[in-house]
Amino acid sequence: MCLIVTIIMAYLAIANLIAGNLVAGLLQSAIALLFLLLLIRNIYMTLQYKKGCSVNGCKITDTIAQFFRRDRDDT
C-alpha cells in the first residue's frame, strides 16, 4: 500500500512541478518522501522480525531507562 501511494504521489508531484504548480508539487513531493520513509521502515522491521530480532521498543528510551534501573539485592 505504501509503495502504491508513494508512486502515485511522486507522479502527481512531478506533474504539478512540470505544470508550474510549485506549492502543490512541493507538498506532494514531501508527502511522497514521508511515505517512502514509512515504506523503508516497514521493510526494515520485517527483515528484523524474520531474523528473530526484537523490534519492539525504542533504543533511545531503552538506553535512558537503563540509567534508572533499580539494582535488587535479594539477600
Backbone hydrogen bonds in HBPLUS format (Angstrom, degrees):
<---DONOR---> <-ACCEPTOR-->    atom                        ^
c    i                          cat <-CA-CA->   ^        H-A-AA   ^      H-
h    n   atom  resd res      DA  || num        DHA   H-A  angle D-A-AA Bond
n    s   type  num  typ     dist DA aas  dist angle  dist       angle   num
A0005-VAL N   A0001-MET O   3.03 MM   4  6.30 169.8  2.04 156.4 158.7     1
A0006-THR N   A0002-CYS O   2.86 MM   4  5.94 156.3  1.92 145.1 152.3     2
A0007-ILE N   A0003-LEU O   2.99 MM   4  6.17 162.8  2.02 148.6 152.6     3
A0008-ILE N   A0004-ILE O   2.97 MM   4  6.17 166.1  1.99 153.7 157.6     4
A0009-MET N   A0005-VAL O   2.87 MM   4  5.96 167.5  1.89 151.4 155.3     5
A0010-ALA N   A0006-THR O   2.93 MM   4  6.00 154.2  1.99 145.2 152.7     6
A0011-TYR N   A0007-ILE O   2.97 MM   4  6.13 157.3  2.02 146.2 152.4     7
A0012-LEU N   A0008-ILE O   2.93 MM   4  6.19 164.2  1.96 152.9 157.0     8
A0013-ALA N   A0009-MET O   2.87 MM   4  5.98 150.2  1.96 141.6 150.2     9
A0014-ILE N   A0010-ALA O   2.97 MM   4  6.19 162.8  2.00 149.7 153.5    10
A0015-ALA N   A0011-TYR O   2.92 MM   4  6.13 159.6  1.97 149.7 156.0    11
A0016-ASN N   A0012-LEU O   2.90 MM   4  6.05 157.4  1.95 146.1 151.7    12
A0017-LEU N   A0013-ALA O   2.92 MM   4  6.11 153.7  1.98 147.6 155.1    13
A0018-ILE N   A0014-ILE O   2.96 MM   4  6.14 156.2  2.01 148.1 154.2    14
A0019-ALA N   A0015-ALA O   2.98 MM   4  6.15 150.3  2.07 140.9 149.4    15
A0020-GLY N   A0016-ASN O   3.05 MM   4  6.17 116.9  2.47 133.5 147.8    16
A0021-ASN N   A0016-ASN O   2.84 MM   5  5.09 140.4  2.00 160.9 157.2    17
A0020-GLY N   A0017-LEU O   3.27 MM   3  5.14 146.2  2.39  92.8 102.6    18
A0022-LEU N   A0020-GLY O   3.13 MM   2  5.64 120.9  2.50 106.5  90.6    19
A0025-GLY N   A0021-ASN O   2.96 MM   4  5.97 155.2  2.03 145.6 153.7    20
A0026-LEU N   A0022-LEU O   2.84 MM   4  5.94 161.1  1.88 150.6 155.1    21
A0027-LEU N   A0023-VAL O   2.98 MM   4  6.11 159.1  2.02 148.3 154.4    22
A0028-GLN N   A0024-ALA O   2.94 MM   4  6.06 163.1  1.97 148.1 152.8    23
A0029-SER N   A0025-GLY O   2.93 MM   4  6.05 146.0  2.04 140.1 149.8    24
A0030-ALA N   A0026-LEU O   2.96 MM   4  6.14 149.4  2.06 142.2 149.9    25
A0031-ILE N   A0027-LEU O   3.01 MM   4  6.30 155.6  2.08 146.8 153.5    26
A0032-ALA N   A0028-GLN O   2.91 MM   4  6.07 153.7  1.98 140.9 148.4    27
A0033-LEU N   A0029-SER O   2.95 MM   4  6.15 151.6  2.03 142.6 149.8    28
A0034-LEU N   A0030-ALA O   3.01 MM   4  6.28 153.5  2.08 145.9 152.9    29
A0035-PHE N   A0031-ILE O   2.99 MM   4  6.26 157.3  2.04 149.9 155.8    30
A0036-LEU N   A0032-ALA O   2.93 MM   4  6.12 143.3  2.06 139.9 150.6    31
A0037-LEU N   A0033-LEU O   2.93 MM   4  6.24 151.4  2.01 145.9 152.9    32
A0038-LEU N   A0034-LEU O   3.00 MM   4  6.28 153.3  2.08 144.1 151.4    33
A0039-LEU N   A0035-PHE O   2.91 MM   4  6.12 150.5  2.00 142.0 150.0    34
A0040-ILE N   A0036-LEU O   2.93 MM   4  6.20 158.7  1.98 149.5 154.7    35
A0041-ARG N   A0037-LEU O   2.95 MM   4  6.14 156.6  2.00 146.3 152.8    36
A0042-ASN N   A0038-LEU O   2.96 MM   4  6.18 155.5  2.02 145.8 152.2    37
A0043-ILE N   A0039-LEU O   2.99 MM   4  6.24 155.8  2.04 148.7 155.1    38
A0044-TYR N   A0040-ILE O   2.95 MM   4  6.16 161.1  1.98 148.6 153.9    39
A0045-MET N   A0041-ARG O   2.91 MM   4  6.14 163.7  1.94 152.3 156.3    40
A0046-THR N   A0042-ASN O   2.98 MM   4  6.10 154.6  2.04 144.1 151.0    41
A0047-LEU N   A0043-ILE O   2.98 MM   4  6.22 160.0  2.02 151.7 156.6    42
A0048-GLN N   A0044-TYR O   2.96 MM   4  6.20 159.6  2.01 151.8 157.5    43
A0049-TYR N   A0045-MET O   2.91 MM   4  6.04 151.3  2.00 143.3 151.4    44
A0050-LYS N   A0046-THR O   2.97 MM   4  6.20 154.2  2.04 147.4 153.9    45
A0051-LYS N   A0047-LEU O   3.08 MM   4  6.30 141.0  2.23 140.6 150.7    46
A0053-CYS N   A0048-GLN O   2.97 MM   5  5.29 140.2  2.13 166.4 159.3    47
A0052-GLY N   A0049-TYR O   3.12 MM   3  5.11 143.2  2.26  96.1 107.1    48
A0062-ASP N   A0058-CYS O   2.99 MM   4  6.16 153.6  2.06 150.3 158.5    49
A0063-THR N   A0059-LYS O   2.95 MM   4  6.05 153.0  2.02 143.1 149.6    50
A0064-ILE N   A0060-ILE O   3.01 MM   4  6.29 157.8  2.06 148.9 154.9    51
A0065-ALA N   A0061-THR O   2.87 MM   4  5.94 152.2  1.95 141.8 149.8    52
A0066-GLN N   A0062-ASP O   3.15 MM   4  6.34 134.0  2.37 138.1 148.4    53
A0067-PHE N   A0064-ILE O   3.19 MM   3  5.66 144.9  2.32 108.7 117.3    54
A0068-PHE N   A0065-ALA O   3.13 MM   3  5.36 142.4  2.28 103.3 113.6    55
